[in-house]
Amino acid sequence: MIRLAIRVARAEAEVALAELLALAPAGVEEVDHGETVEYAVYGAEGELPTLPAVRAAAGDALVAVTTTRIADDWASRWRDFHVPVTIGGRLHVRPPWADPPADPGSLLDIVIEPNQAFGTGAHATTRLCLEALLALDEPGGPLVDLGCGSGVLAIVAAKLGWNPVSGLDHEHTAVEAARENARANAVTLDLRHGDLLHGDGAAPSAPTVVANLLRPLLAHIAENGFAGEPPRTLIVSGLLRTEADAIAGAFAREQGLREQARREHGDWAALTLVP
Ligand SMILES: C[S@@+](CC[C@H](N)C(=O)[O-])C[C@H]1O[C@@H](n2cnc3c(N)ncnc32)[C@H](O)[C@@H]1O
């Protein structure tokens, strides 16, 4: 097993992380070194992102890339950084090896296997989308999760009462992971493989749409619109705080959706947009 570590300047770390997560959607280990931050991924030879791809993703923030062959404890290291998270006092999202909440009360216990796909609940953008979903006045009706990753948002939506819930991702591994996670959480989802960038232009729509994607893809959706009726509620994230105004502006201009709520955590932001 190899540990591929990318050290980047702290000032640009969040931007570099956003790019690195596109290469390593299952998540990265984060080690704080003060002026620099190290992001690490684990994998067998041939499974890791290539060095040119990593260098391009880190861009000017790059300080160093190192690869280390590691002993058998990689699995426990991997597990150590996928920890259970409680969101909005209502959701407990955990990997399968973590215990359910001791005193669940009204907490919904959601189990997400983080293997091959982005979305364990621990990333700020996933959390922000879940908080935005929890805050909606009238949960229910059809919902689409664009870029479903592990399926965490779609699974939570189904548990909260949206129906039918569908999800789409351009990674086959993500669609498969979402299917397995849906089974593990006993919810029925319509999960499909699809590419939001290279399809026929318009994104699938429903009265509620969640889209935790990076800024360029959100800008593409703002420009190309939705197939059929635009959503009555659109939750977007995957955005840096500094990018939120531009994306809110693009959806207002192109789709007539205005900003109803903005949530921020660290350098990340999520927007709730409505007609
Ligand atoms: C930031 S992750 C979000 C995952 C999950 N929805 C969550 O909130 O944790 C973005 C997801 O979008 C998917 N994605 C990226 N580009 C895409 C595209 N062009 N078409 C469809 N899905 C895409 C990625 O594979 C990834 O699973």
The ligand as an SDF file (V2000), in Angstrom:
LIG
                    3D

 27 29  0  0  0  0  0  0  0  0999 V2000
  -18.4720   16.8340   -3.8700 C   0  0  0  0  0  0  0  0  0  0  0  0
  -19.0280   15.2270   -4.3820 S   0  0  0  0  0  0  0  0  0  0  0  0
  -20.6300   15.1650   -3.5900 C   0  0  0  0  0  0  0  0  0  0  0  0
  -21.0500   13.7770   -3.1610 C   0  0  0  0  0  0  0  0  0  0  0  0
  -22.2870   13.7250   -2.2980 C   0  0  0  0  0  0  0  0  0  0  0  0
  -23.4570   14.1910   -3.0440 N   0  0  0  0  0  0  0  0  0  0  0  0
  -22.1010   14.5660   -1.0460 C   0  0  0  0  0  0  0  0  0  0  0  0
  -22.7580   15.6020   -0.9350 O   0  0  0  0  0  0  0  0  0  0  0  0
  -21.3030   14.1980   -0.1780 O   0  0  0  0  0  0  0  0  0  0  0  0
  -19.3770   15.5200   -6.0970 C   0  0  0  0  0  0  0  0  0  0  0  0
  -19.8430   14.3180   -6.8570 C   0  0  0  0  0  0  0  0  0  0  0  0
  -20.1590   14.7570   -8.1640 O   0  0  0  0  0  0  0  0  0  0  0  0
  -19.7160   13.7920   -9.0890 C   0  0  0  0  0  0  0  0  0  0  0  0
  -19.4720   14.4780  -10.3740 N   0  0  0  0  0  0  0  0  0  0  0  0
  -18.4350   15.2800  -10.6900 C   0  0  0  0  0  0  0  0  0  0  0  0
  -18.5220   15.6800  -11.9710 N   0  0  0  0  0  0  0  0  0  0  0  0
  -19.6550   15.1190  -12.4820 C   0  0  0  0  0  0  0  0  0  0  0  0
  -20.2940   15.1450  -13.7620 C   0  0  0  0  0  0  0  0  0  0  0  0
  -19.7540   15.8270  -14.7850 N   0  0  0  0  0  0  0  0  0  0  0  0
  -21.4410   14.4770  -13.9220 N   0  0  0  0  0  0  0  0  0  0  0  0
  -21.9890   13.7670  -12.9000 C   0  0  0  0  0  0  0  0  0  0  0  0
  -21.4210   13.6890  -11.6790 N   0  0  0  0  0  0  0  0  0  0  0  0
  -20.2660   14.3520  -11.4590 C   0  0  0  0  0  0  0  0  0  0  0  0
  -18.4530   13.2250   -8.4630 C   0  0  0  0  0  0  0  0  0  0  0  0
  -18.1470   11.9340   -8.9860 O   0  0  0  0  0  0  0  0  0  0  0  0
  -18.8090   13.2140   -6.9820 C   0  0  0  0  0  0  0  0  0  0  0  0
  -19.3640   11.9810   -6.5940 O   0  0  0  0  0  0  0  0  0  0  0  0
  1  2  1  0
  2  3  1  0
  2 10  1  0
  3  4  1  0
  4  5  1  0
  5  6  1  0
  5  7  1  0
  7  8  2  0
  7  9  1  0
 10 11  1  0
 11 12  1  0
 11 26  1  0
 12 13  1  0
 13 14  1  0
 13 24  1  0
 14 15  1  0
 14 23  1  0
 15 16  2  0
 16 17  1  0
 17 18  1  0
 17 23  2  0
 18 19  1  0
 18 20  2  0
 20 21  1  0
 21 22  2  0
 22 23  1  0
 24 25  1  0
 24 26  1  0
 26 27  1  0
M  CHG  2   2   1   9  -1
M  END
$$$$
